[in-house]
Amino acid sequence: MPDAATAASTPAPADLLVDLCRELAETADAVGEAARYASGLALGARLPATALARGGGRRLGWRTLLRTLTDPSGLGWAPRGRGVARAGRLAGMLTGRESLAVTVAVCGLRVRIRAARAARPELLDDPGAAAVLRAVEEGRQGEATRLFRGLMRDRGAGPAFSLLTPAFADILAWHALTDANPFNDHAGWQVATGRAVPADPLLGLGAAFRAFCDRGSGLPAGPSGPPPPDARPPRALAPPVPYAHPCPHPPRERPGSLRAHADALRTHAVRLRATAAAPAWRGRGTDMRTEVRTLAGRCARAADGFLLAAAQLGEGHRPL
């Protein structure tokens, strides 16, 4: 997947980057949900059975749907869900197949890290933070993660998190989505799309991502025995502040048909192009805008495949 950092002729201000990363997060979520719905249809039990038994339009529509789910110029390798779809997704991840949903999510994470850097230029004054952000800018997500964990080891988790908040979650999520381990992708996806599930939240992140971040050996053992008589009672700790990145979006209703998912993808393609073509971007982030337009084109191609499959399957005229 295209993880190389994008260069800009003039650095983009934080507000432009926030708008773009929010749109990329919403697009990644829409692509993932469209892939999940189409996978359940194409790799479930009902449609393949009827397509093989009856042939005709059903078989043609099924093949179109399978091609759309594996089109390198569209969704890439997109099986998602349970059963055969889950096995297919795992096989694709283990063989390094690229997924449009993950590519869009990773692009959004990179933009979010840039937004954090633009909003806090003083980060470059710290050698440790500057090294992490340089690795991010150059697309070296593995080294960025190693450097960040080195900061945690040398300075402690609290100071490291405070230094790079909120970029630390984005850096680790980027690494989770692009490393060779397929079993931590759900944690990275939570952060990339803004759909973290809080459970007694620490910084508002879901339990899966908290476990992913935790690399410590636990708190040191405290002194045993009763406290001295002149000891003051400990002050109550303030409740943790939820992690509220400006880019994530609120949950939305899921489309329930191929046509609805196609319409959603086409809408996001239009919005991505419009966001990248805004007058305020003139002279800024040329390579980034080119990448965003490419992703928009792939969303539109996937939408075309879904619409064709819907027509061949007779969606809207009889149940699939």
N, C-alpha and C positions, 0 to 999 in steps of 0.2 A: 504494500500500500504506500501511497505517496507521503512519506513522513518527513521529507526534506523541508527545512524551514524556508519560508517565503520571504523574499527580500522586498524592501520598499524604498522607492526613490526619496520619499519624505515620510518620516514616522507618522503614523495615524494617531490622532488623539484618542483618549480613553472612551469618549462617548460613542464615536464611530465603531470602535472595536466591540463595545458592549452590545450595540444594536446587531452587529454581524454575528457575534457568538450566540446571542439569543436565537436568532433565526436559524443558525446551524444546529443548535440543540433541538429546536422544534422539528427541523427537517429530519435529523437523525432518528428522532422518536417516531415520526410518521413513516419513514422508510422501514424501520424495524417492525412496526405494527402491520404495515402492508405485507412485508415478507412473512410475518407470522400467520396472517390470515390466508395468504396464497399457499403457504406450505401446508397448513392444515387441510386445505381443499385438495391440493395436488397430490399430497403424500399421505392422505388419510385412507380410509377403507372404501368409502362410498363412490367417489368419483372415479378412481382407477378401475373399480369393478365394473361400473356401468359403461365406462369408456371402452374397456376391452371386450365387453359382452356385446354392446350395441354398435360400436364403431361409428362411422359417419362424423357428424359435427362434434359429438362428445369426445371422440378420440382426438380429433384435430384440436379442439379447445384444450384438452389435457396436455397435448404435446406443446402447444403454445405457452401454456402456463409453466411447464417444466423448463422450456427455453428461457422464459422471462426470469425465472428464479436463478438461472445459471449464466445469464448473459454478461460477459466481461465488460461490455459497453453500457450496461444498465445496472442491475442490482449486484452484479458480481456473483459471488457464491452466497445465496440468501436463505437456505433452509433454516427454519426456526420453529420451535415448538416441542412437541412430544413425539415419542415413538420413532418412526422412520425419519421424520423431520429432524428430531434431535440427534439421531445417529448421523444423518447426513451433514448437519452443521458441524458436529464434532470431527467428522472425517475431513471436512474442508479446512477447519482450523488447524488440524494436525499436519495437513499437507501444505499449509501456507496459502490457501486460496483467499483472495481479497473479497471483502464484503463492503458494499456501498454504505450500509448503515454505520459500520465501524469507521470507515474512511471519513464520513461526514462528521461523526462524533469526535474523531481525533483532530480534524481540522478545527472544530469548535473549541476543543481544549487548548490547542495552540493559540488560537485567537484570544481565549480567556486569559491565558498566561501573559500574552502581550498587553492585554487590557490592564492587568494588575501591575505590570511593569510601567505602563504609561501613567497610571494613576499614582504610582509611588516611585518617582525617579530616584529618590534617595536610596533605594535598594542597591543601586550600582556603587554606592560608597562603601558597602560592606563587601570585603573580598569573597567571603563564602557565598553570599547571595548572588554576587555578580558572576561567579563561576557557574552556579546553577543556571542562571538565566542565559548565559552565553551558550551553554550546552543545549538549552531549549531552543534558542534562536537558530542554532546550527543543525537542529533536527536529531541530536544525539540523546534520545530519550533514556536509553540505558545508563549513559554516563550522568545525565541529570538526576536520575533516581539515586545512583550511587553517591553522588556528591551531596544530595539532600540527606540521605541516611547518614553520611559522614558528619554533616552538621548536627544531626540529632545525637550522634554518638559523642561528639566533641563538646557540644554546648548544652546538651539535654533536649528532650523533646519539646518542652514548653518554650524555651527561647527560640528554637528552630522554627516551630509552628508560628510563633508570634512574628518572627522576622519575615517569613514568606507567606503569611496569611493574605489572601485566600489561595495563593497559587500552589501551596503544598498538595492540596487534594487533587488539583488538576494534573500536577506532575505525576503523582502516583497513579491516577486513573489512566493517564496516557500510557504509562508503562504497562499497566495491567491489560489494556486493550491491544497492545502491540508486542508483548513478549511471547515466548513460546509456550507459556502455561495457559491452556484454555479454561482452567477452572477458576480463575480469578477475574474473568471478563465481566461477570455480573456485577462485581463491585465497581469496576471502572465505568460500566454502563450507567449505574445509578448516579454517579457524579456527573458524567458527561451530559446526560439528558435532564438532570435536575429532578429525577424521580427517586431520590433517596427515601428510604422508609425509616422514620425515626423510631427508636425503641429506647426509652430513657436516654435521650440523645446526648452524645458527646460531640459538641460542635454541630449538632443537627445531622450527622451522618448515620446511615443505616448500620445495623449491627455487623453485616457482612464486611463493609468497608472498614469499620473500626477494627475488626479482627485482622483484616489485611494490613492495616497500618501498624498494628501492635507488634513490635519486635523486641520489647523490653523484657527484663527478667523479673519484673515486679518491684514492689516497694521494699526498701530495706526494713529489716526487723527493728521495731521500736524498743525502747527500754521496758523491761518487765517490772512488775510490781506497781503499787499505788503511787500516784503523783505526790510530790512534796506538798506540805500543807500550804505553802505560800504561792503555789502555782496558780496562775490565772486559768479560768476555764477557756477552752478553745473557742474562738469565734466561729459562728456559723458561716459556712461557705455559701457564697452566692450561687444561684443555679446557673448551669452552663448556658452560655449564649448560643442560640442556634446558628448554624452555618447558613448564611443567607447570601449566596452569590447573586449578583444582579442579573446574570445571564439565564439561569433556569426559568422554566415556564410552568404555569399551573397545569394540573391534569385536565385533559379534555375528553370529550365523548369519543369512543372508538367508532370508526366507520364499520358498516356491517355488510359490505358487498364489494366485489371487484371494481365495479364502477365508482363506488364511493371512495375507495382507496386510490383509484386512478385520478379522480378529481382532486383528492388531497395532495397527491404527489405533484400534479400539474400546478396546483396553487403554490406549493412551496418552491417549485422551479421558477415560477414567475417572481415570487417574493425575493428569492436569492438573487436573481438577476437585477431586480430593482434596487435591492440593498447595495449590491456591488457597483451599480451604475449611478448612485446618488451623486449629485454635484459636489458634495463635500469631500468625496473621495478623489476628486480630480488631482492628478499628480502624486497620489499616495498609494502605496501598496499595490503596485501593478501586478506583480506575480501572484499575490494573494487573490486579487480580483479575478485573474485568469483561472486560478484553481477553483474558485467559487463558481464561476460560469461553467466550468467543465462539470462540476458536481450537479449543477442545475440541469445541464443537458442530459446527464445520466438519469436524473429523476424523471425528466420528460420522456425519455426512451422507455423506462419501466412503466410509466403511465400508459404509453401507447400499447405495450404488450398486454397489460391488464385489460384495456378496453377491447382489444382484438379477441382475447380469450373469452371475455364476457359475452361478446357477440356470438362467437362460435359455440359457446355453451348454452346460449339462449337465456342468459341471466335476465331476470325481469319478466320472462314469459312463463317459466316453469321452475320449480325448485331445483337447485343444484344437488 
